[in-house]
Amino acid sequence: MTDWNAWLADYYTRYDPKSYASKEVFADLIRFKDLAIKVREKGGKLIFAGNGASASIASHGAVDFTKQGKVQSLVFSDSNLITCFSNDYGYDNWMARAIEFYAGPNDAVVLISVSGTSPSVVRAAEYARSKNLPVVTFTGKTPDNALRKLGAINFWYDSRSYNVVECVHMMWITTAIDMVVGKAEYSVS
């Protein structure tokens, strides 16, 4: 029989909050906030993308950057877009092609992948870089993952637990939104 108290103590010790609130993360959060403000000032947009749960996090981030931060944002989560571009260009290329069709010169691309190895996300980063668009990455698992190597600003959480990495990614993104707003507690209506 599992001792759930011991299990939970071990679980939360492994994912100590200090490990995702480091000076390096603080510096990257400031850089991400500054990039978002620069994008807003130049009339550009943040383009978010990810697969699976990372797509959900991307969607949440895009809406909140737009609504709360007044930074126009979009996300590639429309099933018609995904299936059409996947059919026409292959699943590994759909995200890069979507960036090709939707990105402008004052935009930045935010890509989320726990593994940092999903071909569709890595190719999207490669394409964005080829067009001199700033790339912000959110990854986990191994520190030398392909996506992390392609970003201008890279958030990486040292864990193989998808659930934990995804939650940390969401927290970092919403922290950057709060920084753009200038406060952590505010009315959203």
Secondary structure, DSSP 8 states (H G I E B T S, - for coil): ---HHHHHHHHHHHT-GGGGS-HHHHHHHHHHHHHHHHHHHTT--EEEEESTHHHHHHHHHHHHHHHTT---EEE---HHHHHHHHHHH-GGGHHHHHHHHH--TT-EEEEE-SSS--HHHHHHHHHHHHTT--EEEEE-S-TT-TTGGG-SEEEE---S-HHHHHHHHHHHHHHHHHHHHT-SS----
